[in-house]
Amino acid sequence: MNDPVTIITTGRVTADLELKTSQNGKNTKYVQFGLAVNKGYGDNEHANFYSCLLYGDAAQRIIDAKVKKGSLIQVVADQELVEYPKRDGSTGWMAKLTLHSWNYAPTNRPKQSDSEADESAAEEEEGFTSAANCGVNGLPFN
């Protein structure tokens, strides 16, 4: 039985993307790229590399979104192990992902700009307490 193995993972794109068109007579747009996913932590941290393939309108969308080398993205994909010949003549296995969808992955929140800091100060002057300055009971009022 060949049931698809669907995975959700987050990683960094390993090279700038290039939109290509298939030569099978259907002129399907596609993007093929590498994805590096960090595993482990400390001295045991390492990367797993996946070969990703994205077709059609989603391929155009990832190009239009200016995803490039180093972009952190989250993907939902079917995983397949593909056999390939190594340089030494032995057989190797590579994980191939056919993407269903992708999104930019959330990152750390941006630092507060000067204008946002001024707005917070203005709110406190008007009698509002910032949620960060909650009272003893954890409420912005007592």
CORQUIJO-V853918 format. One record per pair of residues at least 6 apart in sequence whose C-alpha atoms are under 8 Angstrom apart, sorted by the first residue. I is the first residue (numbers start at 1). GAP is how many residues later the second one is. If there is no record, write none. Layout:
# CORQUIJO-V853918
i=I gap=GAP
i=I gap=GAP
This chain:
# CORQUIJO-V853918
i=4 gap=74
i=4 gap=75
i=4 gap=76
i=5 gap=73
i=5 gap=74
i=5 gap=75
i=6 gap=70
i=6 gap=71
i=6 gap=72
i=6 gap=73
i=7 gap=68
i=7 gap=69
i=7 gap=70
i=7 gap=71
i=7 gap=72
i=8 gap=66
i=8 gap=67
i=8 gap=68
i=8 gap=69
i=9 gap=28
i=9 gap=65
i=9 gap=66
i=9 gap=67
i=10 gap=27
i=10 gap=62
i=10 gap=63
i=10 gap=64
i=10 gap=65
i=10 gap=95
i=11 gap=24
i=11 gap=25
i=11 gap=26
i=11 gap=27
i=11 gap=61
i=11 gap=62
i=11 gap=63
i=12 gap=23
i=12 gap=24
i=12 gap=25
i=12 gap=57
i=12 gap=58
i=12 gap=59
i=12 gap=60
i=12 gap=61
i=13 gap=20
i=13 gap=21
i=13 gap=22
i=13 gap=23
i=13 gap=55
i=13 gap=56
i=13 gap=57
i=13 gap=58
i=13 gap=59
i=13 gap=60
i=14 gap=19
i=14 gap=20
i=14 gap=21
i=14 gap=22
i=14 gap=55
i=14 gap=56
i=15 gap=18
i=15 gap=19
i=15 gap=53
i=15 gap=54
i=15 gap=55
i=16 gap=51
i=16 gap=52
i=16 gap=53
i=17 gap=14
i=17 gap=15
i=17 gap=16
i=17 gap=46
i=17 gap=50
i=17 gap=51
i=17 gap=52
i=18 gap=13
i=18 gap=14
i=18 gap=45
i=19 gap=10
i=19 gap=11
i=19 gap=12
i=19 gap=40
i=19 gap=41
i=19 gap=44
i=20 gap=9
i=20 gap=10
i=20 gap=11
i=21 gap=6
i=21 gap=7
i=21 gap=8
i=21 gap=9
i=22 gap=6
i=22 gap=7
i=22 gap=8
i=28 gap=27
i=28 gap=28
i=29 gap=26
i=29 gap=27
i=29 gap=28
i=29 gap=30
i=29 gap=31
i=30 gap=23
i=30 gap=24
i=30 gap=25
i=30 gap=26
i=30 gap=29
i=30 gap=30
i=31 gap=22
i=31 gap=23
i=31 gap=24
i=31 gap=28
i=32 gap=19
i=32 gap=20
i=32 gap=21
i=32 gap=22
i=33 gap=18
i=33 gap=19
i=33 gap=20
i=34 gap=15
i=34 gap=16
i=34 gap=17
i=34 gap=18
i=35 gap=14
i=35 gap=15
i=35 gap=16
i=35 gap=17
i=36 gap=11
i=36 gap=12
i=36 gap=13
i=36 gap=14
i=37 gap=10
i=37 gap=11
i=37 gap=12
i=37 gap=13
i=38 gap=7
i=38 gap=8
i=38 gap=9
i=38 gap=10
i=39 gap=6
i=39 gap=7
i=39 gap=8
i=39 gap=9
i=40 gap=6
i=49 gap=46
i=50 gap=44
i=50 gap=45
i=50 gap=46
i=50 gap=47
i=51 gap=43
i=51 gap=44
i=51 gap=45
i=51 gap=46
i=52 gap=44
i=52 gap=45
i=52 gap=46
i=52 gap=47
i=53 gap=43
i=53 gap=44
i=53 gap=45
i=53 gap=46
i=54 gap=44
i=54 gap=45
i=54 gap=46
i=58 gap=43
i=71 gap=33
i=72 gap=32
i=72 gap=33
i=73 gap=29
i=73 gap=30
i=73 gap=31
i=73 gap=32
i=74 gap=28
i=74 gap=29
i=74 gap=30
i=74 gap=31
i=75 gap=24
i=75 gap=25
i=75 gap=26
i=75 gap=27
i=75 gap=28
i=76 gap=23
i=76 gap=24
i=76 gap=25
i=76 gap=26
i=77 gap=20
i=77 gap=21
i=77 gap=22
i=77 gap=23
i=77 gap=24
i=78 gap=19
i=78 gap=20
i=78 gap=21
i=78 gap=22
i=79 gap=16
i=79 gap=17
i=79 gap=18
i=79 gap=19
i=80 gap=15
i=80 gap=16
i=80 gap=17
i=81 gap=12
i=81 gap=13
i=81 gap=14
i=81 gap=15
i=82 gap=11
i=82 gap=12
i=82 gap=13
i=82 gap=14
i=83 gap=8
i=83 gap=9
i=83 gap=10
i=83 gap=11
i=84 gap=7
i=84 gap=8
i=84 gap=9
i=84 gap=10
i=85 gap=6
i=85 gap=7
i=86 gap=6
i=120 gap=10
i=123 gap=6
i=123 gap=7
i=124 gap=6
i=129 gap=11
i=129 gap=12
i=130 gap=10
i=131 gap=8
i=131 gap=9
i=133 gap=7
i=134 gap=6
i=134 gap=7
i=135 gap=6
i=135 gap=7
i=136 gap=6
